[in-house]
Amino acid sequence: MKPFLKAILILLVGLALGGGGVWLYAKYGGGLKEPPAEKERKALFYRHPMNPQVTSPTPQKDEMGMDYVPVYEDEAAGGEAPGTVRISPERIQKIGVKSEEVKRRPLRRAIRTVGRVDPVENRVYLINAKVSGWVEKLHVDQTDRMVGRGDNLLELYSPDLVSAQEEYLLAWKAIEKVKESPYEDVKGGAASLLEASRQRLKYWDISDDQIQRLKETGKITRTMTIRAPSSGSVTEKMVVEGQKIEAGEPLFKIIDHSTVWVYGEIYEYEIPYIKVGQAAELYPAYSPGEVYRGKIEHIYSHLGSIRYVPEEGTEVRTAKVRFELPNPTHGLKLGMYLNVEISVNVAKNALAVPDSAVIDSGARQILIIDKRDGSFEPRDIKVGAKAEGYYEVLKGVSEGEWAVTSANFLIDSESNLKAAIGAIGGHVHGDAKKEADEKKEEPLEKKEPAGHGGH
């Protein structure tokens, strides 16, 4: 081959090899293409930076202020959280494991108590006389009589009252005598005397119509009539006919119970759930179908009785709440007891689990999470309010997870129960840890607890 053609062939081969090398470098070795995005890693739990056995399901800081170290799925042995146990489907069915999905739901609770019917404080009337005298006639001579406003209660003879009527009539006669007098001072003095005598009668509870009758007839009445200031029931009668009474002495007590108050007692831990204006249903024990509906009118600011007694407040752990009920037919008797039911909203949209799913040791609450693949993970949670058989979960579990509501499979093996619960908070110690290390127990699905084969 000619040298010229051989040179051209070598040049073409070199160009081809060079171009291919550049293409391969650009595609694989040049770093021109961005590497694929790294898959987001999910933290299974968080480990104490100084004590790896202490873990937490959520991020937090230790006693020195250092952050807990996250443990990711690819770092955890087998991809499972500490304490996770596996159970075969046959054993799950055999021991009756039940689970319920964690959902959001409104939580309501009913506060039930007993209430006592009492009179409205401003509808209790104590009747007395403003002047001393003698009871000549009793119109109401027995207790528990119903009276109307303005009804006659008794006739009272008083010499002072007779003198006051005479002064009033003399004042009117003086007005008539000086009517034509040219002296204004004389007329003014007579008018002042008339007004003073009239006011004296009114101060002694003589009504305007009685004073008008005295003016028109000019006749002095020997007795004064004391009348009821309100309709109601005469609950106390302190006088008899012929008795001498002194000014200010109590004669009758009248209670208007067309409207009544009902006092209920609320336990100390229930106080945060109630407020003024909440509706309630009240019904007597002898007739549950007879329902009265009312609202909380007042919540007392102290524990114990209606009136604050410091010594009693340290012994009684209930607070008084008050309801006001109309009682036009007087069906509610004073002193009667009523069953009270108050329905309250604990939470509108709470993440809730059944109360049977929560293992409460007093210091901590634990939930067994069903992974739906035969594995069960114990997890620390924090619970809030309880209502309708559910606990509000504040942290430690997510919506859509499944909580075991029948965790009796843990009781079948006490050692596994201690290991599963202790691994969460680093509490495996003493005999339980030593026994687990020495025996190196088999997985739960392979071990049949002695004496429990009949589950």
Order of alpha helices (4+ residues) and beta strands (2+ residues): alpha-beta-beta-beta-beta-alpha-beta-beta-beta-beta-beta-beta-alpha-alpha-alpha-beta-beta-beta-beta-beta-beta-beta-alpha-beta-beta-beta-beta-beta-beta-beta-alpha-alpha-alpha
